[in-house]
């Protein structure tokens, strides 16, 4: 990306709406390379120009990627009048156009990717890609061998088609907790899958999505930027996923 209008630059970085940042520019609150710039139309070279607003230096971030350990009680939305949203938790964001990739139910915890990379989000969420997502699940009643077979074979949860085969691992000795990997993202899917085998989900936490695994050092509500390696692996993984007729 070469040059960009000054007002768009500031708006993209979350400093306000276009009209709000124009007011700051007109008031002389914005400096470019140390010189007050009062023209919103000024063309910035984002590779070279140094921008300050009210003494604060602003650098351009075209795309941002955050890993959030979503806590229970927070909604997977960009804004909500009643509840705290996952974006409310990201305090260091520069972009105003961030969004959660997919959604976790309000009472579900765990890995949630926050970004403004629409192309990557589309690849990760496309039903044709079948990107794997792994969850830790605790249920009300012991999971029987018959239940395991039904979950692994695919079952009817009231949709037009059965669920795709799931993968089950780490079944606890008491058979009430396990790791479940699915390749879809239907509404309340895991809860409905266990309802279909006459059971109830008591606790649900997402551990991974594609190649991205939840950082064990993140407490609920904490987040961190993705590393360059994580971003590249995630893009590579999402791009390689193929359509399946399973």
Secondary structure as GFF3:
##gff-version 3
##sequence-region A 1 246
A	DSSP	beta_strand	3	5	.	.	.	ID=ss1
A	DSSP	alpha_helix	6	12	.	.	.	ID=ss2
A	DSSP	alpha_helix	18	26	.	.	.	ID=ss3
A	DSSP	beta_strand	30	32	.	.	.	ID=ss4
A	DSSP	beta_strand	35	36	.	.	.	ID=ss5
A	DSSP	beta_strand	43	45	.	.	.	ID=ss6
A	DSSP	beta_strand	51	53	.	.	.	ID=ss7
A	DSSP	beta_strand	56	58	.	.	.	ID=ss8
A	DSSP	beta_strand	65	70	.	.	.	ID=ss9
A	DSSP	three_ten_helix	86	89	.	.	.	ID=ss10
A	DSSP	beta_strand	99	100	.	.	.	ID=ss11
A	DSSP	beta_strand	109	115	.	.	.	ID=ss12
A	DSSP	alpha_helix	118	125	.	.	.	ID=ss13
A	DSSP	beta_strand	133	139	.	.	.	ID=ss14
A	DSSP	alpha_helix	145	153	.	.	.	ID=ss15
A	DSSP	beta_strand	167	169	.	.	.	ID=ss16
A	DSSP	beta_strand	177	182	.	.	.	ID=ss17
A	DSSP	alpha_helix	189	196	.	.	.	ID=ss18
A	DSSP	beta_strand	201	209	.	.	.	ID=ss19
A	DSSP	beta_strand	212	213	.	.	.	ID=ss20
A	DSSP	beta_strand	223	225	.	.	.	ID=ss21
A	DSSP	alpha_helix	228	240	.	.	.	ID=ss22
###
